[in-house]
Each structure stands twice: as C-alpha cells, then as structure tokens.
Amino acid sequence: LALAAEACPSAPPAPAAGGGGGGGGGRGGDGDDAREGAGAGPGAGAGAPPRGEGPPAAAGASEDLSFREILRFSVPAFGAIICDPVMGFVDTAVVGQVSTLELAALGPNMVIWGAAVFLLNCFVTTTTSRVARAHLAGRADAARRVISDAVWLSAACGAALGAAMYALRSQVFALFGLVGAVAAPARAYYDIRVLSMPGTIMCLALAASCMGRKDSRTPLLVSLFAGLFNLAGDLWCVLGPWRMGAGGASAATCLSIYVAAGAYLWHLHRTVGLDLRVPTWARVRPFVQASGAVVVRNFCIMANFVLVSCAATSLGVVVAAAHQVAASVFNVAQYVGEPLSSCAQAYLPAAASSLRRTPEERRFLDCGSRRLAAAGAAAGAVVVAAVAAVLGRPEALTVDPAVASSVLAAVPAVCLCALLACLSCVTDGLLLAASDLKFLMASSALNTGAMLLALRAFQARAPGVPALWSAMAVMLLTKLAQNQARLWWLERARSPHEKEGGDSTSVETGRGASGLRGLRALDPVGPVACAESR
C-alpha cells in the first residue's frame, strides 16, 4: 500500500494506450478485470504503458520486491493485526494473578471467541480490496459507499453471530467440557463477551478500510490506544476493587473494543464522510460472494485450535490453565507472519496468478518469494527467542507452581510451532497470490486429519501440555510441506517449456517486466478477491 501511494500520489492510474474500455482500477471492478485490462491486446505488454504505471511509478520504484518495501508494508500492518491477541494475552496475564480456576475458565473462552472472530476475518480481505481499488481510481464516492456498506454488514454479521453464540452456549460448553467448578467463571466471561461481537467485526472492517486508503498509521494508533484501555480496565475490574475475575477481563475487553470502533468511525467520518444508510442487496452481494471461500478455509484452520483446546480441557484444570498460558503467547506470535502473507498478496499477484508465466514474471516471482521467505525465517527466529523468553518465566503469568512447571515443559514445542507458523504464513500468502484457494481449503481439511492422528499418538504416550503442542507442530509441519510442494508444482505447471520461448507467453499474458509493478500498484490487495470472483 505504501508503494501504491508513491506510484499514484495525486492522480488515478493512467489508461493504457490501445487498451479496451478502462481498467479494473478505473472501474472499481474485480481483480480479473484489472489483469485483463493490463494486457488488452498482443502489443499491450511492449507497446503501451500498463495501467497504473506512469512516470512516477517508473521513476520511484525498483523493479524487484525489496526488503525495504517488505518492511514498510509489514511493520504497520503487524501493529493493527495483533490488537485482539494482545488483549487476550493481557487478560491471561492479569487473570492468572488471581486464580488458577479463573485462568482455566479463560482458556476455552479465548479459543471460542478467537474462532468466532477468525471465521469472519473475511471482512479484512474483501473490504481492503474494494476500498483500495476505488481509492486508487480516484473515486472517493465509491470508496465512501464501500466503507459505509462494510460498517453495516459487519455490524449485522457481528450481531447475528453474537446472538447465535448466546443461543448455543450450552452446546458450546458441552463441546469444550466446561462443567463443574470451571463452568461459573467461564459463563461469566462468555455472557459479557457476546455483547462485543458487533464492535469486534466492525473493527475488522474499519481497520481494513483504513489500510485500503493506504493509511496504516490509524489502525496502529487505534490498536495501541485500545490495548492500553484494555490493560487499565483489567487492572481495575480484575485486580482492583471490583474483583470480577474472568468476567471483569471480559468487560474490559468489550469496552475497549467499542472504544476502538468509535475511534475508527470518528476518523473515517472526518476524513471520508460516511454515508450510513442501509445498503441494498445489490451493494451487499459482492461482499457475500467474495467472502464465502475465505470463510470455509478459516473454519478448517480454527478447527485445529478447537481440537487442541478441547483435549486440554479434558485433561484437568492444571493442564487447561497451562495450555491457556502457552496459547496466549502463541496467539500473538503466530500473527508475526501474517503481514508477510499480506505483502505477498499485495506485490506478487500479477506474476503468481498468471497461468502462463513469462521469463520476466518467473524471475520477478522467484526474487520476491525468496526475499519473503528470508524475511519469514528472520521473523521466525525473533519470535522463537521472544516466546522462549516469555514462557521461560511462567511465574509472570501464573501463581500456581504446577501450572508453571507444565508451561516450562512445553516451551520447546511451542517455540517450534511459532517458527513453523511464520514460515507457513509466507507460503500461504504466495498461494493466495496465485489464486489457489481450492488447494488451501482442501489442504486445511487434510491438516485437521493430521492433527487428530498426532493428538491420539502423543497423548497415548505422555498426555499433557507438551503432547498437545507437539501435535500442533506436526500439523504445522504438514501444512508447510504441503504448501511448498504445491508452490513447486505451480512453478512447473504455469511456466512455459524452453522451446515455447518467452515471446509467445508475453503476448498471451500481455505483461512484460515493466508491467508487473504497474499492475501491482493498480490492484494491491486483489488476489484473494480475484480467485473468489472466478
């Protein structure tokens, strides 16, 4: 997004000479339209400037994806992404100072609500993509409508999800084994957290709206403010005079979420001017169509975390509490690789999604993939050190010696999971850039099967927290191997044989090396939406 801002500082993308009609960015259409417009004829790649690429882009950007560009995109995005997991970590740290029982009740709730939010994380992809296209095309009215529609739809979906979760509370508690003494504090947290769902999903859409407008500073500041508000609320409601336990942590989180949503709405109304009229079905339908495939994939991914949490709860209060301590740290660590996944989708879709890659596209994609992989490995090393440092001192997160001992035993497995999660995020992003959602959905189902087999094998030998996280590591390693194998296959299947030469594929795709960056600037976040529209 920062690169797109440099390429188009004050004007919409220039139309290509000889192009057909108008590009995807100029019309605010789907990513397929953008790619078709960029290569609208045999001579488009060589004889006409690609859409979105004018003198400013050519003069101010290097041809390859650099480490500097990766950092400029990823660092602000990371600050916005980790808001919710950081709140969960703060809740765990504060509640752990009060009671092991309250901490054990907090663990399943974190998984339940994390899964619920992750299920509707599709609003991030869809909203960012549509707002970015309208903004790059200079269509402020279209961007305003998209943001306003996203506010309505996210609030409605959040309210519907909260109502469904409240109605199914008994079934959810039975699934997670929340019975006996742990049920009362778990219910206190659950009933209050239901109220936060409209605001939570709204925050996803509003943060995505800012990123689509190339504004990564606002989500970072709002996340920081909401996190500080949540910390103050936890100290007052849990450790302060009210002593509400897990219910106090839930109340603090709920209030901080609505504070964040209010800050987003104030900022966007001041800068964009929201039109909060109820949208028609014709305006809502693109959101629904583009989000379906992502929801299915997210459901399969969250099933793995639910399985581990259920297994931890079935092993007793100490194991459940220790697993929650480890999970709260891992839930923050696993998001370190997400900005790199978004970076791959933002900068590499022109080359990755091409069904007939030219030699220039192959070189560009190979260079960008290698640098993203190196960044993922470096980020993984930092995350491993951070996880080991935090979990190596469990007394900061719990006052129970038995829980602290279980956490220490699981440190190696949790560190391995954090490293594999970072590397897997990079490969996920490359596959999303290649518009390969069907494979990602199928492989997610296979990974759930691998998780079940690993859980049974490890728990049969030595049930406990290390066994749970060892099973998680097996699942993540399986996922990484599947993604790497698929990327290798795509490289062979989508690259022409030497005898075909580069010219024929250049004619077919309509993109040369100079067209890659222009198309990336035109459609910075569109690869997932492209696959969904197809």
C-alpha positions as CSV (number, residue, x, y, z in Angstrom):
1,L,0.0,0.0,0.0
2,A,2.9,2.4,0.7
3,L,4.3,1.6,-2.7
4,A,0.9,2.3,-4.3
5,A,0.8,5.7,-2.6
6,E,4.2,6.5,-4.1
7,A,3.1,5.4,-7.5
8,C,-0.1,7.3,-7.5
9,P,0.4,10.3,-5.2
10,S,-2.3,12.6,-6.6
11,A,-3.9,11.1,-9.7
12,P,-5.7,8.0,-10.7
13,P,-3.9,5.4,-12.8
14,A,-3.4,6.5,-16.4
15,P,-5.3,4.5,-19.0
16,A,-3.3,2.3,-21.3
17,A,-3.0,3.3,-24.9
18,G,-4.9,0.9,-27.1
19,G,-6.5,-0.8,-24.0
20,G,-10.1,-1.9,-24.1
21,G,-12.5,0.5,-22.4
22,G,-10.9,1.0,-18.9
23,G,-9.0,-1.0,-16.4
24,G,-10.2,-2.8,-13.4
25,G,-9.0,0.0,-11.1
26,G,-10.7,2.7,-13.1
27,R,-14.0,0.9,-13.0
28,G,-13.6,-0.3,-9.4
29,G,-14.1,-3.9,-10.8
30,D,-12.7,-7.3,-9.8
31,G,-9.1,-8.3,-10.0
32,D,-9.7,-10.3,-13.2
33,D,-10.8,-7.1,-14.9
34,A,-7.6,-5.4,-13.8
35,R,-5.5,-8.2,-15.2
36,E,-7.4,-8.3,-18.4
37,G,-7.2,-4.5,-18.8
38,A,-3.4,-4.6,-18.3
39,G,-3.0,-6.9,-21.2
40,A,-5.8,-5.9,-23.6
41,G,-4.1,-6.9,-26.8
42,P,-1.0,-8.5,-28.2
43,G,1.1,-5.4,-28.0
44,A,-0.1,-4.2,-24.6
45,G,2.9,-5.5,-22.8
46,A,5.5,-3.9,-25.0
47,G,3.9,-1.1,-26.9
48,A,1.7,0.6,-24.3
49,P,2.3,1.6,-20.7
50,P,0.5,-0.8,-18.4
51,R,-2.4,0.5,-16.3
52,G,-1.4,2.1,-13.1
53,E,2.2,2.7,-14.3
54,G,3.2,6.1,-15.3
55,P,6.3,8.2,-14.9
56,P,6.0,8.4,-11.1
57,A,5.9,4.7,-10.7
58,A,8.7,4.1,-13.1
59,A,10.9,6.7,-11.5
60,G,10.3,6.0,-7.9
61,A,10.2,2.2,-7.6
62,S,12.7,-0.6,-8.1
63,E,11.7,-3.5,-10.3
64,D,12.1,-6.2,-7.7
65,L,10.4,-6.5,-4.3
66,S,13.0,-5.2,-1.9
67,F,13.4,-5.9,1.8
68,R,12.7,-2.2,2.4
69,E,9.3,-2.5,0.7
70,I,8.5,-5.6,2.7
71,L,9.3,-3.8,6.0
72,R,7.4,-0.7,5.0
73,F,4.3,-2.8,4.3
74,S,4.6,-5.3,7.1
75,V,5.5,-3.3,10.2
76,P,2.5,-1.0,10.4
77,A,0.2,-3.9,9.4
78,F,1.5,-6.0,12.2
79,G,0.6,-3.4,14.8
80,A,-3.0,-3.4,13.6
81,I,-3.3,-7.2,13.3
82,I,-2.2,-8.1,16.8
83,C,-4.7,-5.9,18.7
84,D,-7.1,-8.7,19.6
85,P,-4.4,-11.4,20.5
86,V,-2.6,-8.8,22.6
87,M,-5.8,-8.1,24.5
88,G,-6.1,-11.9,25.1
89,F,-2.6,-12.0,26.4
90,V,-3.2,-9.1,28.8
91,D,-6.4,-10.8,30.0
92,T,-4.4,-14.0,30.7
93,A,-1.6,-12.3,32.5
94,V,-4.0,-10.4,34.8
95,V,-6.4,-13.2,35.5
96,G,-3.5,-15.6,36.2
97,Q,-2.6,-13.5,39.2
98,V,-5.9,-14.2,40.8
99,S,-6.9,-17.8,40.5
100,T,-6.0,-21.0,38.6
101,L,-9.7,-21.8,38.3
102,E,-10.4,-18.5,36.6
103,L,-7.4,-19.0,34.3
104,A,-8.7,-22.4,33.3
105,A,-12.1,-20.9,32.5
106,L,-10.4,-18.2,30.4
107,G,-8.6,-20.7,28.1
108,P,-11.6,-22.3,26.3
109,N,-13.3,-18.9,26.0
110,M,-10.2,-17.5,24.2
111,V,-10.4,-20.3,21.7
112,I,-14.2,-19.9,21.3
113,W,-14.2,-16.2,20.6
114,G,-10.9,-16.3,18.6
115,A,-12.5,-18.9,16.3
116,A,-15.7,-16.8,16.0
117,V,-13.8,-13.7,15.1
118,F,-11.4,-15.5,12.7
119,L,-14.4,-17.0,11.0
120,L,-15.5,-13.5,9.9
121,N,-11.9,-12.3,9.2
122,C,-13.0,-12.3,5.5
123,F,-14.1,-8.7,6.1
124,V,-10.5,-7.7,6.1
125,T,-9.7,-9.2,2.7
126,T,-12.9,-8.1,1.0
127,T,-13.1,-4.6,2.4
128,T,-9.4,-3.8,1.8
129,S,-9.5,-4.9,-1.8
130,R,-12.7,-3.0,-2.7
131,V,-11.6,0.2,-0.9
132,A,-8.2,0.1,-2.4
133,R,-9.5,-0.2,-6.0
134,A,-11.9,2.7,-5.6
135,H,-9.3,4.8,-3.9
136,L,-6.6,4.2,-6.5
137,A,-9.1,5.1,-9.2
138,G,-9.8,8.4,-7.6
139,R,-13.4,7.5,-6.9
140,A,-14.0,9.0,-3.4
141,D,-17.7,8.4,-3.6
142,A,-17.3,4.7,-4.4
143,A,-14.8,4.3,-1.5
144,R,-17.3,6.1,0.8
145,R,-20.1,3.7,-0.2
146,V,-17.9,0.6,0.2
147,I,-16.8,1.7,3.7
148,S,-20.4,2.5,4.7
149,D,-21.7,-0.8,3.4
150,A,-18.9,-2.6,5.2
151,V,-19.9,-0.9,8.5
152,W,-23.5,-2.0,8.2
153,L,-22.7,-5.5,7.0
154,S,-20.0,-6.1,9.7
155,A,-22.3,-4.8,12.5
156,A,-25.1,-7.0,11.3
157,C,-23.0,-10.1,10.9
158,G,-21.4,-9.5,14.4
159,A,-24.8,-9.1,16.0
160,A,-26.1,-12.3,14.3
161,L,-23.0,-14.2,15.4
162,G,-23.3,-13.0,18.9
163,A,-27.0,-14.0,19.1
164,A,-26.2,-17.4,17.7
165,M,-23.3,-17.9,20.2
166,Y,-25.5,-16.9,23.1
167,A,-28.3,-19.3,22.0
168,L,-25.8,-22.2,21.6
169,R,-24.0,-21.6,24.9
170,S,-25.0,-24.9,26.4
171,Q,-23.8,-26.8,23.4
172,V,-20.6,-24.9,23.2
173,F,-19.8,-25.5,26.9
174,A,-20.6,-29.2,26.5
175,L,-18.2,-29.4,23.5
176,F,-15.4,-27.9,25.5
177,G,-16.1,-29.8,28.6
178,L,-16.8,-26.7,30.7
179,V,-18.6,-28.4,33.6
180,G,-18.2,-28.3,37.3
181,A,-16.4,-25.6,39.2
182,V,-14.9,-24.1,36.0
183,A,-18.4,-23.5,34.4
184,A,-19.4,-20.5,36.5
185,P,-16.4,-18.2,35.7
186,A,-16.4,-19.4,32.1
187,R,-20.1,-18.4,31.8
188,A,-19.4,-15.0,33.3
189,Y,-16.8,-14.3,30.6
190,Y,-18.9,-15.8,27.8
191,D,-22.1,-13.9,28.6
192,I,-20.3,-10.5,28.6
193,R,-18.1,-11.2,25.6
194,V,-21.3,-11.9,23.5
195,L,-22.0,-8.2,23.7
196,S,-18.7,-7.3,22.0
197,M,-19.3,-9.1,18.7
198,P,-20.8,-6.3,16.6
199,G,-18.0,-4.0,17.7
200,T,-15.3,-6.6,17.0
201,I,-16.4,-7.4,13.5
202,M,-16.8,-3.7,12.8
203,C,-13.3,-3.0,13.9
204,L,-12.0,-5.6,11.4
205,A,-13.9,-3.8,8.5
206,L,-12.9,-0.3,9.7
207,A,-9.2,-1.2,10.0
208,A,-9.3,-2.7,6.6
209,S,-11.0,0.5,5.2
210,C,-8.0,2.5,6.5
211,M,-5.5,0.1,5.0
212,G,-7.3,0.2,1.7
213,R,-6.9,4.0,1.7
214,K,-3.1,3.5,2.3
215,D,-3.5,4.6,5.9
216,S,-1.6,2.1,8.1
217,R,-0.9,4.7,10.8
218,T,-4.5,5.0,12.1
219,P,-5.0,1.2,12.7
220,L,-1.7,1.1,14.6
221,L,-2.6,4.1,16.8
222,V,-6.1,2.8,17.5
223,S,-4.8,-0.7,18.4
224,L,-2.3,0.9,20.8
225,F,-4.9,3.0,22.4
226,A,-7.4,0.1,22.7
227,G,-4.7,-2.1,24.2
228,L,-3.9,0.5,26.9
229,F,-7.6,0.9,27.6
230,N,-8.0,-2.8,28.0
231,L,-5.0,-3.0,30.4
232,A,-6.4,-0.3,32.6
233,G,-9.8,-2.0,32.6
234,D,-8.3,-5.4,33.5
235,L,-6.3,-3.8,36.4
236,W,-9.5,-2.1,37.7
237,C,-12.0,-4.9,37.1
238,V,-9.9,-8.0,38.0
239,L,-7.2,-6.8,40.4
240,G,-8.9,-3.6,41.6
241,P,-11.8,-3.1,43.9
242,W,-14.4,-4.9,41.8
243,R,-12.6,-8.3,41.8
244,M,-14.7,-9.7,38.9
245,G,-12.3,-12.4,37.8
246,A,-12.7,-13.7,34.3
247,G,-16.0,-11.7,33.9
248,G,-14.0,-8.5,34.7
249,A,-11.5,-9.3,31.9
250,S,-14.4,-9.8,29.5
251,A,-16.0,-6.5,30.5
252,A,-12.7,-4.6,30.0
253,T,-12.2,-6.2,26.6
254,C,-15.7,-5.4,25.5
255,L,-15.4,-1.8,26.4
256,S,-12.0,-1.4,24.7
257,I,-13.4,-2.9,21.5
258,Y,-16.2,-0.3,21.4
259,V,-13.8,2.5,22.2
260,A,-11.7,1.3,19.2
261,A,-14.7,1.1,17.0
262,G,-15.7,4.6,18.0
263,A,-12.3,6.0,17.2
264,Y,-12.3,4.3,13.8
265,L,-15.8,5.7,13.0
266,W,-14.8,9.2,14.1
267,H,-11.6,9.2,12.0
268,L,-13.3,7.8,8.9
269,H,-16.3,10.2,9.2
270,R,-13.9,13.1,9.5
271,T,-11.7,12.1,6.5
272,V,-14.2,10.3,4.2
273,G,-17.6,11.3,5.3
274,L,-19.6,8.1,5.9
275,D,-23.0,7.6,4.4
276,L,-24.6,5.2,6.9
277,R,-27.8,4.5,5.0
278,V,-28.9,0.9,4.9
279,P,-27.4,-0.7,1.8
280,T,-29.3,-2.5,-0.8
281,W,-28.8,-6.2,-1.7
282,A,-27.1,-5.2,-4.9
283,R,-24.4,-3.4,-2.9
284,V,-24.0,-6.1,-0.3
285,R,-23.8,-9.1,-2.7
286,P,-20.2,-8.5,-3.7
287,F,-19.1,-8.8,-0.1
288,V,-21.1,-12.1,0.3
289,Q,-19.7,-13.6,-2.9
290,A,-16.1,-12.7,-2.2
291,S,-16.1,-13.9,1.4
292,G,-17.5,-17.4,1.1
293,A,-14.3,-19.2,0.1
294,V,-12.3,-17.5,2.8
295,V,-14.8,-18.4,5.5
296,V,-14.6,-22.1,4.6
297,R,-10.8,-22.0,4.8
298,N,-10.8,-20.1,8.1
299,F,-13.3,-22.6,9.6
300,C,-10.9,-25.5,8.8
301,I,-8.0,-23.7,10.3
302,M,-9.7,-22.8,13.5
303,A,-10.9,-26.4,13.9
304,N,-7.3,-27.4,14.7
305,F,-7.1,-25.0,17.6
306,V,-10.5,-26.1,18.9
307,L,-9.4,-29.7,18.9
308,V,-6.3,-28.9,21.0
309,S,-8.3,-26.8,23.5
310,C,-10.9,-29.5,23.9
311,A,-8.1,-32.0,24.6
312,A,-6.5,-29.7,27.1
313,T,-9.8,-29.2,29.0
314,S,-10.4,-32.9,29.2
315,L,-7.0,-33.4,31.0
316,G,-7.9,-31.3,34.0
317,V,-7.7,-27.8,35.4
318,V,-3.9,-27.7,35.6
319,V,-3.3,-28.8,32.0
320,A,-6.1,-26.4,30.8
321,A,-4.6,-23.5,32.6
322,A,-1.0,-24.3,31.4
323,H,-2.3,-24.7,27.9
324,Q,-4.0,-21.3,28.1
325,V,-0.7,-19.6,29.2
326,A,1.1,-21.2,26.2
327,A,-1.8,-20.4,23.8
328,S,-2.0,-16.8,24.8
329,V,1.7,-16.3,23.9
330,F,1.4,-18.3,20.7
331,N,-1.7,-16.4,19.6
332,V,0.4,-13.3,19.5
333,A,3.5,-15.0,18.0
334,Q,1.5,-16.6,15.1
335,Y,0.5,-13.2,13.8
336,V,4.0,-12.1,13.1
337,G,4.0,-13.9,9.8
338,E,0.6,-12.5,8.7
339,P,1.9,-9.2,7.3
340,L,4.3,-11.1,5.1
341,S,1.4,-13.1,3.8
342,S,-0.4,-9.9,3.0
343,C,2.7,-8.5,1.4
344,A,2.9,-11.5,-0.9
345,Q,-0.8,-10.9,-1.9
346,A,-0.1,-7.2,-2.4
347,Y,3.0,-7.3,-4.5
348,L,3.1,-10.6,-6.3
349,P,-0.3,-11.4,-7.7
350,A,0.4,-10.2,-11.3
351,A,3.2,-12.8,-11.7
352,A,1.9,-15.5,-9.3
353,S,-1.7,-15.7,-10.7
354,S,-0.6,-15.8,-14.4
355,L,-1.4,-19.1,-15.9
356,R,1.4,-18.7,-18.4
357,R,4.3,-17.0,-16.7
358,T,6.8,-15.2,-18.9
359,P,10.6,-15.4,-18.1
360,E,10.3,-11.9,-16.6
361,E,7.4,-13.0,-14.4
362,R,9.3,-16.1,-13.3
363,R,12.4,-14.1,-12.3
364,F,10.3,-11.4,-10.5
365,L,8.2,-14.0,-8.6
366,D,11.3,-16.1,-7.7
367,C,13.1,-13.0,-6.4
368,G,10.1,-11.8,-4.3
369,S,9.4,-15.3,-3.0
370,R,13.0,-15.8,-1.8
371,R,13.0,-12.4,-0.1
372,L,9.7,-13.1,1.6
373,A,11.0,-16.5,2.7
374,A,14.1,-14.9,4.2
375,A,12.0,-12.3,6.0
376,G,9.8,-15.1,7.3
377,A,12.8,-17.1,8.6
378,A,14.2,-14.0,10.3
379,A,10.9,-13.1,11.8
380,G,10.5,-16.7,13.0
381,A,13.9,-16.6,14.7
382,V,13.0,-13.4,16.5
383,V,9.6,-15.0,17.5
384,V,11.3,-18.1,18.9
385,A,13.6,-16.0,21.1
386,A,10.6,-13.9,22.3
387,V,8.4,-17.0,23.0
388,A,11.3,-18.7,24.9
389,A,11.9,-15.6,26.9
390,V,8.3,-15.1,27.9
391,L,7.4,-18.7,28.6
392,G,10.7,-19.3,30.3
393,R,9.4,-17.2,33.2
394,P,5.9,-18.6,33.7
395,E,5.6,-17.1,37.2
396,A,4.8,-13.8,35.5
397,L,1.7,-15.4,34.0
398,T,0.5,-17.7,36.8
399,V,0.9,-18.1,40.6
400,D,0.4,-21.9,40.5
401,P,3.7,-23.9,40.6
402,A,2.1,-26.9,38.9
403,V,0.9,-24.7,36.0
404,A,4.3,-23.1,35.7
405,S,6.0,-26.5,35.6
406,S,3.7,-27.7,32.8
407,V,4.4,-24.5,30.8
408,L,8.1,-24.9,31.1
409,A,7.9,-28.5,29.8
410,A,6.1,-27.3,26.7
411,V,8.4,-24.4,25.8
412,P,10.4,-26.3,23.1
413,A,7.2,-27.5,21.3
414,V,5.6,-24.0,21.5
415,C,8.8,-22.4,20.0
416,L,8.8,-24.9,17.2
417,C,5.1,-24.1,16.5
418,A,5.9,-20.4,16.4
419,L,8.7,-20.8,13.8
420,L,6.6,-23.1,11.6
421,A,3.6,-20.7,11.8
422,C,5.8,-17.8,10.5
423,L,7.1,-19.9,7.6
424,S,3.6,-21.3,6.8
425,C,2.2,-17.7,6.6
426,V,4.6,-16.8,3.9
427,T,3.7,-19.9,1.8
428,D,0.0,-19.2,2.4
429,G,0.5,-15.7,1.1
430,L,2.2,-17.0,-2.1
431,L,-0.6,-19.4,-2.7
432,L,-3.2,-16.7,-2.2
433,A,-1.3,-14.5,-4.6
434,A,-1.5,-17.4,-7.1
435,S,-5.3,-17.5,-6.6
436,D,-5.1,-21.1,-5.4
437,L,-7.9,-21.1,-2.8
438,K,-9.2,-24.5,-3.7
439,F,-5.9,-26.2,-2.7
440,L,-5.7,-24.2,0.5
441,M,-9.3,-25.3,1.5
442,A,-8.5,-28.9,0.7
443,S,-5.2,-28.9,2.5
444,S,-6.7,-27.4,5.6
445,A,-9.1,-30.3,5.8
446,L,-6.2,-32.8,5.5
447,N,-4.3,-30.9,8.2
448,T,-7.2,-31.4,10.6
449,G,-6.9,-35.1,10.0
450,A,-3.2,-35.0,10.7
451,M,-3.9,-33.1,13.9
452,L,-6.3,-35.8,15.1
453,L,-3.8,-38.6,14.4
454,A,-1.0,-36.7,16.1
455,L,-3.1,-35.9,19.1
456,R,-4.0,-39.5,19.6
457,A,-0.4,-40.7,19.2
458,F,1.2,-38.2,21.5
459,Q,-1.5,-38.4,24.2
460,A,-1.2,-42.2,24.2
461,R,2.5,-41.9,25.1
462,A,2.5,-39.0,27.6
463,P,-0.6,-36.9,27.9
464,G,0.0,-33.3,28.9
465,V,0.7,-29.9,27.6
466,P,3.9,-30.9,25.7
467,A,1.9,-33.6,23.9
468,L,-0.7,-31.1,22.8
469,W,1.8,-28.7,21.3
470,S,3.8,-31.5,19.7
471,A,0.7,-32.4,17.8
472,M,0.2,-28.8,16.8
473,A,3.8,-28.8,15.5
474,V,3.1,-31.9,13.4
475,M,0.1,-30.2,11.9
476,L,2.0,-27.0,11.0
477,L,4.9,-29.0,9.6
478,T,2.5,-31.0,7.4
479,K,0.9,-27.7,6.3
480,L,4.3,-26.2,5.4
481,A,5.3,-29.3,3.4
482,Q,2.0,-29.3,1.5
483,N,2.4,-25.6,0.6
484,Q,6.0,-26.0,-0.5
485,A,5.1,-28.9,-2.7
486,R,2.1,-27.0,-4.2
487,L,4.3,-24.0,-5.0
488,W,6.8,-26.2,-6.7
489,W,4.1,-27.8,-8.8
490,L,2.6,-24.4,-9.7
491,E,6.0,-23.2,-10.8
492,R,6.3,-26.2,-13.2
493,A,2.7,-26.1,-14.4
494,R,2.5,-22.4,-15.0
495,S,5.9,-21.9,-16.6
496,P,6.4,-22.5,-20.3
497,H,8.9,-25.0,-21.7
498,E,12.0,-23.6,-23.1
499,K,11.0,-24.5,-26.6
500,E,8.0,-22.3,-26.3
501,G,10.1,-19.2,-25.7
502,G,9.2,-16.1,-23.8
503,D,7.6,-14.1,-26.6
504,S,4.5,-16.2,-27.0
505,T,3.7,-16.1,-23.4
506,S,4.4,-12.4,-23.2
507,V,1.8,-12.0,-26.0
508,E,-0.7,-14.2,-24.2
509,T,-0.4,-12.5,-20.8
510,G,0.1,-9.1,-22.2
511,R,2.7,-8.3,-19.4
512,G,6.4,-7.7,-19.6
513,A,8.7,-7.0,-16.7
514,S,7.7,-3.3,-16.7
515,G,4.1,-4.2,-16.4
516,L,4.4,-6.1,-13.1
517,R,4.8,-3.2,-10.8
518,G,2.1,-1.2,-12.5
519,L,-0.4,-3.9,-12.1
520,R,0.6,-4.4,-8.5
521,A,0.1,-0.7,-7.9
522,L,-3.3,-0.9,-9.6
523,D,-4.5,-3.9,-7.7
524,P,-2.5,-4.0,-4.4
525,V,-4.8,-6.3,-2.4
526,G,-6.8,-8.2,-5.0
527,P,-5.5,-11.7,-5.4
528,V,-8.0,-13.3,-3.0
529,A,-10.9,-11.4,-4.4
530,C,-9.8,-12.4,-7.9
531,A,-10.0,-16.1,-7.0
532,E,-13.3,-15.6,-5.3
533,S,-14.8,-13.7,-8.2
534,R,-13.8,-16.5,-10.6
